[in-house]
Amino acid sequence: QVQVVESGGGLVQPGGSLRLSCAASGFIFSNYAMNWYRQGPGKEREWVASITSWLGLTTKYADSVKGRFTISRDNNKSTVYLQMNSLKPEDTAVYYCMAGRSPPLWGQGTQVTVSS
């Protein structure tokens, strides 16, 4: 089955860390760029980070997360990660993984809540 499945969300205090995972199956993972998006309460979905295909030598980040979040990939495990540090309440959102296929392949999302 062609899919991507996110995991790793949860409740964390401000200043804390979480690592999200996105496991892919049913396609050649290494051939595709991978992306993280998020949608906060009452907000539109927004792009968070991207990593290029194969070795993932190029990464890009939204200004709001630059310096705090790190995207990486393990092609042997067909998994992309999002390490989130120094979390803020405004990072609260459902986080989605998206494979840069045509059409794009989205996961179901994982909830991240940053609150004391």
N, C-alpha and C positions, 0 to 999 in steps of 0.2 A: 504494500500500500504506500502510495506517495504521500508523505506527510512530514510536518515538523511539529515537535511537541516541546513546549516550554515547561520548565520546572525551576524551583528554587526561590519562589516568592515567599513573602511572609510579612510579619510585623517586626519592625526594627525601630530603635530609638534614634532621634536625630544625632548625627555624628557617627552612626554605626555603619556596618558594611553588610552587603549581601552579594552572592554570586549566582547569577541566573545561568541556566543551561538550556540549550535548544538542540534536541536530538533529531536528526534527519534520517529518513529511510525512503527506499523506493526509487532513488535517483542517485546519480553520481555527484555526491556532495562537493567534491573538490573542484568541480567545473564551474561552480556558481559563487558569485558574491553573496554575502549574507548581511542582513540588516536587523537592527533592533528599532522598534517604534514603541511609543507609549501613548496612552490616552488617560488623562486625568479626569476626575469628576467634573462634569459640565464642560469639558474641553474637547476640541477636535484632536484626532490622532496626530501625533507629531513624530518626525524622524529623530532618532537618538544617536545612532552610530552605524557605521558600515565597515566591512572588511572585504578586500578583494579575494578573488578565487585563488586556487592553488596554494601558494605559500602564504597568502595573506600579508604581503609585504606593505600594503598601503591601507591605512585606517583613517577614518574621518569621524568627527564628532560634532554634535550640535554645541553651540557656544555655552549653553546652559549646563552642560555636563563635562566640558573639556577640563582636563586636569583631575577629575574625580572618577570618571568611568573609564574602563579599559575593555575593548572588545578583542577577542582572540578566537582562534579556531584550531581544532585537532582533526585533521582529515582522516586519520586512522580510526577515530571514534565517530566520525560524521557528526560532530558536535561543535556548536559555536557557543561562546561564553560571553557574559557581560559582568565584569567585576565592578561593583558599585561601592565606592568609599565616600566618606564624609557626607552621608545621606542627609537630605533636608526634607522638611515636610512637603515642600513643593515637588518633590520627586514621587510623591504618592500617585500611583497610576496602575493601570493594567499594562503590562509589558508584553509586546508581541514580537515574535521572530518572523522574519520574512526572507524567503529564498528568492534570489533574483532570477527566477525562471520566467518564461513567457507562456501563460500569464503568471504573475507573482504567486508564490505559495505561502499562505499565512498559517500560523498556528492559532490555537484557541486562546492564548494569553495566560499570564500568571500575575496575580495581584501582589503589588508591593505597597505596603502602608508604612509610612514614616511618622511616628507619633510617640510622644512621651506618655 
